C-alpha cells in the first residue's frame, strides 16, 4: 500500500472516529436533557401535589366550628368597639359600667371577680370612669375598709347611649340572618357558652 493510500485510510479512520464520538456526545447530551426535563416535571408534580395538600388542609381548618366562631367573634368585637368609640368609650370600660349598673353599690373586689378583669386593670378602668363622673367610689357602710361603687346619673345616661350603639352593632353582626335564624343561632350559641362555663367551674 502506497503512502498516499495509507494517509487516506488514516484520515478516513480519524474522521469516522470523530463522527462517532460526536454522535455519542450528542446522544449523551440529549439523554441528560431528557432526564433533567423528566426530573423537573416530577418536581413540578410533587410541588403541585404538596400545594394541593396544603390548600386542602387549610380549607378543612377554615371549615371547623372553632375557626368560624373565632372569625365571627372577631367581627363582633370590631363592630362593637367601633360603635362604642363613637361615644368615646372602650369595651372594658363599657363592661365595667354595665356591671356597676347591675350590681351597684358593689365592692371593687366583687366587681373584679364578676367581670374577670385583673385588679390592677380594674383600678385603672375605675379611675377613668370616675374621672368622667360616671361612677362614685365611697366607703362601704357595711365595711369601711372597702369601697362601694355606684353609677351616677350621668353614668346612667351615658350607659343608655352606649346600649343603643351596642345594639346597633349587634344588629349589623346578625344582619345576614332571618329572625328565625337569629333565634336559633343565639340559642345554640348560648348552649355552647354554657358548656364552656361548666368546664371552667
BAFI-3210 file (N, C-alpha, C; in Angstrom, 3 decimals, decimal comma, padded with zeros to 6 digits):
// residues 201
n [1|2|3|4|5|6|7|8|9|10|11|12|13|14|15|16|17|18|19|20|21|22|23|24|25|26|27|28|29|30|31|32|33|34|35|36|37|38|39|40|41|42|43|44|45|46|47|48|49|50|51|52|53|54|55|56|57|58|59|60|61|62|63|64|65|66|67|68|69|70|71|72|73|74|75|76|77|78|79|80|81|82|83|84|85|86|87|88|89|90|91|92|93|94|95|96|97|98|99|100|101|102|103|104|105|106|107|108|109|110|111|112|113|114|115|116|117|118|119|120|121|122|123|124|125|126|127|128|129|130|131|132|133|134|135|136|137|138|139|140|141|142|143|144|145|146|147|148|149|150|151|152|153|154|155|156|157|158|159|160|161|162|163|164|165|166|167|168|169|170|171|172|173|174|175|176|177|178|179|180|181|182|183|184|185|186|187|188|189|190|191|192|193|194|195|196|197|198|199|200|201]
n.u [000,860|000,512|002,056|000,297|-002,169|-002,198|-002,275|-004,705|-006,428|-005,932|-006,830|-009,527|-010,279|-009,842|-011,677|-014,015|-013,971|-014,088|-016,559|-018,183|-017,681|-018,690|-021,367|-022,010|-021,588|-023,546|-025,809|-025,578|-025,884|-028,478|-029,790|-029,200|-030,475|-033,099|-033,447|-033,171|-035,361|-037,408|-036,987|-037,509|-040,181|-041,258|-040,656|-042,211|-044,756|-044,748|-044,506|-046,856|-048,655|-048,088|-048,832|-051,542|-052,257|-051,711|-053,507|-055,878|-055,754|-055,822|-058,314|-059,895|-059,381|-060,412|-063,067|-063,816|-065,790|-064,635|-062,859|-064,609|-066,262|-064,396|-063,734|-066,225|-066,531|-064,388|-065,187|-067,520|-066,503|-065,019|-067,015|-068,558|-066,637|-066,023|-068,493|-068,892|-066,780|-067,671|-068,914|-066,848|-066,018|-064,444|-064,343|-063,722|-064,254|-066,925|-068,006|-067,494|-068,975|-071,554|-071,687|-071,559|-073,939|-075,735|-075,053|-074,444|-074,844|-071,510|-068,766|-065,314|-063,661|-065,509|-066,581|-064,418|-064,160|-066,551|-066,428|-064,028|-061,670|-058,223|-057,044|-055,313|-055,825|-058,493|-058,475|-057,425|-059,437|-061,662|-060,716|-060,687|-063,425|-064,460|-063,223|-064,612|-066,962|-068,842|-069,173|-069,221|-067,021|-067,198|-066,779|-067,791|-070,746|-071,170|-068,686|-066,118|-063,573|-063,638|-064,459|-067,501|-068,976|-070,836|-073,234|-073,505|-075,908|-075,226|-073,714|-075,702|-077,147|-075,185|-074,698|-077,098|-076,961|-074,751|-075,703|-077,602|-075,930|-074,411|-076,395|-077,021|-074,653|-074,628|-076,865|-075,967|-074,052|-075,580|-077,039|-077,212|-078,865|-082,121|-085,005|-085,882|-083,631|-081,773|-082,762|-082,503|-079,734|-078,684|-079,683|-078,359|-075,737|-075,710|-075,944|-073,488|-071,791|-072,617|-071,782|-069,044|-068,655|-069,336|-067,248|-065,209|-065,784]
n.v [-001,195|002,120|005,181|007,306|006,057|004,923|007,241|008,307|006,321|006,543|009,120|008,866|007,020|008,473|010,538|009,087|008,084|010,460|011,390|009,431|009,764|012,325|011,901|010,200|011,909|013,836|012,248|011,590|014,111|014,671|012,673|013,431|015,924|015,113|013,601|015,591|017,158|015,376|015,079|017,695|017,892|015,950|017,116|019,410|018,277|017,111|019,414|020,722|018,858|018,970|021,606|021,445|019,673|021,234|023,312|021,919|021,115|023,602|024,516|022,697|023,373|025,969|025,434|024,467|024,514|025,926|027,677|029,228|030,329|031,897|033,763|035,027|036,048|037,838|039,702|040,619|041,821|043,861|045,416|046,228|047,591|049,714|050,972|051,771|053,502|055,729|057,164|057,726|055,610|052,702|049,103|047,493|049,368|049,856|047,363|047,218|049,382|048,499|046,324|047,628|049,013|046,890|045,617|047,521|049,363|048,161|046,210|046,767|044,505|042,438|043,307|042,985|040,194|039,482|040,593|039,637|041,001|041,871|042,909|045,202|046,285|046,830|048,900|050,997|051,258|051,983|054,390|055,918|055,958|057,235|059,695|060,703|061,147|059,147|057,158|056,653|056,317|055,273|054,825|051,612|051,153|048,816|047,775|049,588|049,470|048,890|049,963|051,120|050,949|052,966|053,820|056,970|059,595|060,733|058,645|056,721|057,886|057,965|055,239|054,406|055,530|054,143|051,542|051,610|052,025|049,692|047,783|048,412|047,693|044,918|044,276|044,773|042,781|040,447|040,796|039,290|037,175|035,668|036,512|034,108|032,473|033,908|033,617|030,845|030,589|032,104|030,624|028,160|029,063|029,991|027,587|026,389|028,222|027,899|025,291|025,676|027,308|025,508|023,694|025,209|025,503]
n.w [000,000|-000,899|000,279|000,061|-000,002|002,506|004,051|003,302|004,252|006,981|007,479|006,879|008,819|011,133|010,834|010,902|013,481|014,922|014,141|015,230|017,954|018,265|017,730|019,821|021,945|021,454|021,750|024,425|025,586|024,846|026,226|028,851|028,940|028,587|030,875|032,799|032,167|032,726|035,464|036,346|035,650|037,332|039,764|039,601|039,583|042,129|043,711|043,016|043,989|046,731|047,288|046,739|048,729|051,006|050,594|050,796|053,468|054,759|053,938|055,265|057,932|057,979|057,801|060,205|063,242|065,411|064,130|062,571|064,547|065,864|063,877|063,556|066,117|066,230|064,330|065,537|067,901|066,742|065,481|067,696|069,215|067,491|067,432|070,123|070,336|069,050|070,992|072,591|074,251|075,603|075,178|077,585|079,626|079,171|079,795|082,558|083,427|082,833|084,591|087,065|086,963|087,146|089,566|091,503|094,638|094,662|095,770|095,025|094,748|094,323|091,957|090,279|090,295|089,086|086,497|085,584|085,230|085,729|088,936|088,938|086,414|086,745|088,611|087,072|085,125|086,684|087,694|085,357|084,699|086,924|086,679|084,555|085,742|085,888|087,695|091,273|094,088|097,229|100,800|101,911|103,664|105,107|105,466|106,228|105,283|102,688|099,316|097,987|094,886|092,738|090,225|088,639|087,870|085,449|084,544|084,100|082,027|080,078|079,776|078,671|076,114|075,138|075,205|073,190|070,973|071,083|070,595|067,956|066,717|067,119|065,704|063,140|063,004|062,879|060,620|058,301|058,804|059,083|061,151|062,387|062,030|063,522|066,128|066,488|066,116|068,276|070,395|070,103|070,319|072,917|074,289|073,707|074,975|077,636|078,146|078,007|080,240|082,190|082,042|083,029|085,680]
ca.u [000,000|001,322|001,978|-000,916|-003,323|-002,164|-002,693|-006,154|-007,090|-005,782|-007,706|-010,899|-010,498|-009,905|-012,956|-015,080|-013,901|-014,548|-018,004|-018,801|-017,574|-019,604|-022,716|-022,171|-021,682|-024,869|-026,788|-025,461|-026,469|-029,928|-030,247|-029,102|-031,533|-034,369|-033,503|-033,405|-036,743|-038,243|-036,828|-038,226|-041,610|-041,601|-040,584|-043,382|-045,912|-044,657|-044,801|-048,286|-049,353|-047,925|-049,654|-052,934|-052,449|-051,750|-054,765|-056,941|-055,651|-056,273|-059,763|-060,504|-059,300|-061,311|-064,450|-064,068|-066,602|-063,776|-062,343|-065,732|-066,666|-063,360|-063,895|-067,451|-066,256|-063,504|-066,002|-068,411|-065,728|-064,660|-068,216|-068,936|-065,596|-066,201|-069,730|-068,661|-065,818|-068,426|-069,240|-065,629|-065,951|-063,763|-065,116|-063,579|-064,931|-068,360|-068,346|-067,499|-070,112|-072,744|-071,663|-071,906|-075,374|-076,471|-074,694|-074,150|-073,447|-070,772|-067,369|-064,370|-063,201|-066,586|-066,686|-063,335|-064,485|-067,680|-066,034|-062,845|-060,514|-057,141|-057,230|-054,605|-056,574|-059,757|-058,212|-057,296|-060,752|-062,499|-060,205|-061,158|-064,881|-064,709|-062,783|-065,688|-068,115|-069,840|-069,338|-068,670|-066,417|-067,329|-066,638|-068,949|-071,296|-071,073|-067,267|-065,484|-062,280|-063,886|-065,170|-068,714|-069,005|-072,217|-073,398|-074,081|-076,965|-074,540|-073,341|-076,892|-077,450|-074,135|-074,902|-078,246|-076,468|-073,853|-076,541|-078,179|-074,856|-074,076|-077,482|-076,868|-073,504|-075,039|-077,809|-075,139|-073,384|-076,526|-077,887|-077,359|-079,749|-083,538|-085,371|-085,912|-082,243|-081,124|-083,223|-081,879|-078,299|-078,410|-079,982|-077,263|-074,531|-075,832|-075,658|-072,029|-071,204|-072,923|-070,906|-067,704|-068,654|-069,366|-065,904|-064,315|-066,161]
ca.v [000,000|003,333|006,140|008,117|005,231|004,835|008,546|008,443|005,407|007,109|010,297|008,359|006,396|009,550|011,238|008,201|008,058|011,776|011,454|008,522|010,416|013,463|011,335|009,693|013,089|014,424|011,339|011,728|015,413|014,533|011,839|014,267|016,935|014,420|013,235|016,831|017,554|014,446|015,416|018,957|017,598|015,237|018,102|020,275|017,492|016,993|020,729|020,951|017,955|019,495|022,803|020,994|019,116|022,338|024,024|021,072|021,176|024,924|024,561|021,923|024,164|027,117|024,969|023,994|025,417|026,804|028,733|030,090|031,091|032,895|034,838|035,758|036,777|038,964|040,717|041,197|042,737|045,047|046,229|046,834|048,563|050,897|051,636|052,435|054,589|056,915|057,910|057,854|054,570|051,460|047,927|047,121|050,371|049,633|046,155|047,558|050,279|047,635|045,535|048,527|049,291|045,704|045,167|048,607|049,554|046,914|046,313|046,683|043,127|041,671|043,773|042,344|038,772|039,364|040,943|038,876|041,851|041,884|044,013|046,413|046,855|047,336|050,205|051,976|051,460|052,737|055,770|056,581|056,166|058,247|060,981|061,158|061,308|058,124|056,346|057,191|055,319|055,737|053,729|050,729|051,247|047,525|047,522|050,866|049,228|048,657|050,988|050,730|051,660|053,225|054,565|058,307|059,890|060,888|057,295|056,055|058,480|057,516|053,819|054,274|055,802|053,054|050,366|051,779|051,816|048,264|047,067|048,647|046,896|043,518|044,178|044,678|041,481|039,385|041,300|038,297|036,093|035,975|036,480|032,720|032,012|034,574|032,988|029,527|030,790|032,550|029,506|027,204|029,710|030,022|026,238|026,205|029,063|027,283|024,131|026,189|027,771|024,311|023,116|026,053|025,512]
ca.w [000,000|-001,035|001,373|-000,144|000,379|003,962|004,606|003,074|005,181|008,316|007,570|006,895|010,134|012,148|010,637|011,376|014,951|015,393|013,917|016,208|019,266|018,258|017,821|021,190|022,825|021,218|022,342|025,883|025,944|024,695|027,349|030,058|028,866|028,792|032,291|033,550|031,903|033,482|036,887|036,573|035,578|038,565|040,840|039,466|040,009|043,583|044,281|042,831|044,900|048,090|047,402|046,805|050,059|051,958|050,383|051,339|054,932|055,185|053,721|056,336|059,162|057,865|057,885|061,565|064,061|066,215|063,252|062,182|065,722|066,123|062,887|063,880|067,359|065,905|063,647|066,541|068,757|065,958|065,295|068,973|069,580|066,645|067,846|071,410|070,127|068,619|072,203|073,377|075,264|075,238|075,565|079,007|080,442|078,996|080,542|083,988|083,635|082,845|085,826|088,176|086,840|087,590|090,917|092,429|095,067|094,629|096,193|093,913|094,617|093,712|090,570|089,550|090,111|088,159|085,130|085,204|084,979|086,705|089,891|088,513|085,288|087,279|089,234|086,000|084,496|087,623|087,729|084,137|084,797|087,948|086,132|083,669|086,623|085,545|088,906|092,523|094,967|098,605|101,769|102,051|105,035|105,787|105,754|105,901|104,644|101,263|098,575|097,281|093,610|092,318|088,974|088,781|086,890|084,161|084,140|083,574|080,715|079,148|079,531|077,768|074,753|074,768|074,954|071,847|069,999|071,109|069,923|066,519|066,259|067,072|064,592|061,931|063,033|062,515|059,532|057,236|059,250|059,250|062,571|062,864|062,079|064,648|067,364|066,572|066,271|069,643|071,291|070,005|070,824|074,377|074,770|073,637|076,030|078,938|078,296|078,292|081,631|083,030|082,051|083,825|087,104]
c.u [000,880|001,124|000,705|-002,144|-003,387|-002,681|-004,192|-006,924|-007,055|-006,733|-009,155|-011,234|-010,658|-011,239|-014,109|-015,132|-014,451|-016,058|-018,741|-018,797|-018,563|-021,043|-023,008|-022,366|-023,054|-025,957|-026,785|-026,106|-027,982|-030,508|-030,256|-030,232|-032,897|-034,555|-033,809|-034,848|-037,711|-038,202|-037,596|-039,726|-042,078|-041,626|-041,807|-044,641|-045,945|-045,033|-046,289|-049,101|-049,276|-048,801|-051,128|-053,249|-052,558|-053,063|-055,926|-056,946|-056,173|-057,787|-060,483|-060,509|-060,316|-062,781|-064,807|-064,917|-065,757|-063,246|-063,447|-066,203|-065,671|-063,482|-065,117|-067,244|-065,391|-064,290|-066,936|-067,695|-065,380|-065,859|-068,613|-067,920|-065,752|-067,441|-069,528|-067,715|-066,502|-068,796|-068,030|-065,458|-065,226|-064,537|-064,940|-064,327|-066,452|-068,807|-068,437|-068,686|-071,416|-072,824|-072,041|-073,394|-076,199|-076,266|-074,602|-075,245|-072,730|-069,324|-066,451|-063,905|-064,255|-066,764|-065,611|-063,618|-065,590|-067,261|-064,815|-061,620|-059,481|-057,323|-056,535|-055,322|-057,873|-059,577|-058,127|-058,629|-061,648|-062,031|-060,704|-062,649|-065,220|-064,305|-063,845|-067,004|-069,246|-070,101|-068,849|-068,072|-066,418|-067,170|-067,940|-069,461|-071,144|-069,638|-066,484|-064,129|-062,415|-064,604|-066,400|-068,826|-070,444|-072,226|-074,006|-075,201|-076,363|-074,113|-074,514|-077,256|-076,441|-074,342|-076,075|-077,811|-075,599|-074,630|-077,149|-077,125|-074,458|-075,129|-077,375|-075,729|-073,882|-076,080|-077,047|-074,461|-074,298|-077,409|-078,118|-078,303|-081,188|-083,860|-085,379|-084,493|-081,503|-081,491|-082,555|-080,379|-077,948|-078,672|-078,839|-075,972|-074,542|-075,524|-074,165|-071,338|-071,434|-072,034|-069,473|-067,598|-068,639|-068,012|-064,962|-064,613|-065,557]
c.v [001,222|004,233|006,977|007,355|005,114|006,119|008,726|007,589|005,966|008,272|009,872|007,751|007,427|010,266|010,401|008,149|009,342|011,891|010,601|009,139|011,563|012,991|010,854|010,845|013,732|013,580|011,457|013,031|015,342|013,737|012,638|015,292|016,309|014,051|014,461|017,282|016,683|014,763|016,694|018,736|016,902|016,191|019,010|019,557|017,369|018,296|021,031|020,104|018,456|020,719|022,439|020,425|020,197|023,099|023,241|021,128|022,509|025,050|023,813|022,711|025,306|026,725|024,482|024,992|026,405|027,967|029,736|030,944|032,194|034,070|035,689|036,613|038,011|040,079|041,393|042,188|044,015|045,978|046,945|047,895|049,852|051,685|052,410|053,621|055,864|057,788|058,001|056,806|053,336|050,276|047,521|048,084|050,195|048,418|046,449|048,460|049,479|046,842|046,391|048,837|048,130|045,412|046,278|048,869|048,210|047,158|046,105|045,252|042,260|042,041|043,126|040,881|038,591|039,604|040,177|039,714|041,728|043,080|045,309|047,093|047,478|048,714|051,289|052,294|052,305|054,186|056,562|056,912|057,233|059,627|061,573|061,342|060,344|057,196|057,133|056,028|055,902|054,557|052,938|050,803|049,946|047,194|048,744|050,676|049,061|049,845|050,397|051,598|051,752|054,041|055,934|058,491|060,069|059,520|056,548|056,596|057,997|056,041|053,585|054,517|054,645|051,774|050,431|051,519|050,343|047,428|047,217|047,815|045,424|043,277|044,024|043,311|040,372|039,764|040,272|037,163|036,581|035,953|035,069|032,179|032,640|033,905|031,632|029,652|031,169|031,439|028,497|027,777|029,755|028,650|025,950|026,974|028,464|026,068|024,574|026,658|026,584|023,662|023,898|026,028|024,328]
c.w [000,000|000,165|001,283|000,315|001,889|004,610|004,475|004,054|006,606|008,529|007,691|008,256|011,230|012,077|011,176|012,886|015,546|015,271|014,935|017,605|019,382|018,410|019,238|022,170|022,702|021,877|023,864|026,358|025,874|025,860|028,652|030,098|029,140|030,260|033,152|033,391|032,701|034,976|037,233|036,577|036,853|039,755|040,824|039,934|041,531|044,265|044,197|043,783|046,336|048,302|047,509|048,185|051,127|051,849|050,965|052,860|055,456|055,041|054,833|057,641|059,142|057,919|059,288|062,354|064,867|065,391|062,922|063,359|066,036|065,163|063,198|065,129|067,084|065,224|064,640|067,437|068,016|065,801|066,576|069,392|068,777|067,060|069,147|071,267|069,649|069,808|073,133|074,461|074,727|075,803|077,036|079,934|080,361|079,812|082,040|084,312|083,702|084,148|087,034|088,149|087,377|089,072|091,951|093,468|095,190|095,026|094,994|093,676|093,928|092,240|089,704|089,286|089,070|086,712|084,649|084,914|086,099|087,646|089,481|087,355|085,778|087,905|088,160|085,342|085,399|087,732|086,520|084,230|085,839|087,446|085,196|084,427|086,269|086,734|090,109|093,304|096,380|099,556|101,908|103,492|105,816|106,174|105,289|105,231|103,137|100,631|097,901|096,027|093,119|091,031|089,272|087,747|085,501|083,628|083,538|082,188|079,663|078,796|078,580|076,319|074,258|074,457|073,564|070,773|069,924|070,403|068,399|065,946|066,145|065,984|063,282|061,849|062,528|061,331|058,422|057,587|059,333|060,742|063,152|063,000|063,247|065,966|067,563|066,819|067,703|070,657|071,285|070,574|072,352|074,963|074,769|074,753|077,410|079,190|078,638|079,742|082,592|083,126|082,940|085,305|087,847]
res [x|x|x|x|x|x|x|x|x|x|x|x|x|x|x|x|x|x|x|x|x|x|x|x|x|x|x|x|x|x|x|x|x|x|x|x|x|x|x|x|x|x|x|x|x|x|x|x|x|x|x|x|x|x|x|x|x|x|x|x|x|x|x|x|x|x|x|x|x|x|x|x|x|x|x|x|x|x|x|x|x|x|x|x|x|x|x|x|x|x|x|x|x|x|x|x|x|x|x|x|x|x|x|x|x|x|x|x|x|x|x|x|x|x|x|x|x|x|x|x|x|x|x|x|x|x|x|x|x|x|x|x|x|x|x|x|x|x|x|x|x|x|x|x|x|x|x|x|x|x|x|x|x|x|x|x|x|x|x|x|x|x|x|x|x|x|x|x|x|x|x|x|x|x|x|x|x|x|x|x|x|x|x|x|x|x|x|x|x|x|x|x|x|x|x|x|x|x|x|x|x]
***
